[in-house]
Amino acid sequence: MIPAISIRDVGPRDGLQAEEPVDIASRVQLIDALVAAGVRTIEAVAFVSPTAVPSMAGAAEVAASVVGRQGVTMVALVPNVRGAEMAMAAGVDALTFTVSASAVYNERNVRMSIDASIEQLAGVCETAGERPVDCVVSCAFGSPYEGDITPAAVASLCARSRAAGATSVTLADTTGMATPRRLADVFADTGVDVGLHLHETRGTALVNAYAGMEAGVTRFDTSVGGLGGSPFAAGAAGNLATEDLVHLCDDLGVATGIDLAGLLDAAALVADIVGHPVPSRIAAAGPRSRLAPPA
């Protein structure tokens, strides 16, 4: 097993994007809670159309309140060059950009062909300059529209993303179609110098994370409380909860640099912010060290 992993918490962006709009002060409060728990990379905002994604309105205001935290990388999702220009003006530390291995999903998600998305990615990378750009390849393990995506097609898209200037690539199981066997099939073509962005649609996110770690993957996207989901795929559930992965890693002796108790505080906060319980198992049951009182 690998000795350590890095975690990018996408809750303030991917998690809240699936919820009713949350006020800017609460979004900043959540980011500060994650920082207090030791999270050092946070996807904080998305510079997207507020008409298309009302929950991400006010990205510049959120960024103005959180960028510059010592030792913390604040990341913004951008869909195009215009978004990248806005993110650079806001002073974020890094960018994420999404292109789908599923042609139909890409059209529905960003209203572009895959080729057009790659052209936009090249412009985003040029705009970012020396700031890192991670290309998140969605539907990397299957599409809700086309079904299985071949590992060769995923590997080709990863290569095209890097050729366009992406400094790293993350494979996203957008609709929860991955299994450990399918991860191994894709890794055989892509290698393990990739991140993993896993969803709980079919209850496999944590076992897939474990399989990824056993294969040698060291970068993971998670969302505090397990919030998230795609509006373009029916039944898509939230992300792998940050606290669920950290709880497992603590038991395995895999370092994350994140304090579980602090994460649970952040999960309780986000539940209050969105007004409903979060799907995280550890947030609900507590860590294994939290024993129930005797009957």
Secondary structure, DSSP 8 states (H G I E B T S, - for coil): --SB-EEEE-IIIIIHHTSS---HHHHHHHHHHHHHTT--EEEEEE-S-TTT-GGGTTHHHHHHHHTT-TT-EEEEE-SSHHHHHHHHHHT-SEEEEEEESSHHHHHHHHSS-HHHHHHHHHHHHHHHTTS-EEEEEETTT-BTTTB---HHHHHHHHHHHHHTT-SEEEEEETTS---HHHHHHHHHHH-S-SEEEEB-TTS-HHHHHHHHHHHT--EEEEBGGG----TTSTT---B-BHHHHHHHHHHHT-B----HHHHHHHHHHHHHHHTS----HHHHH--TTS-----
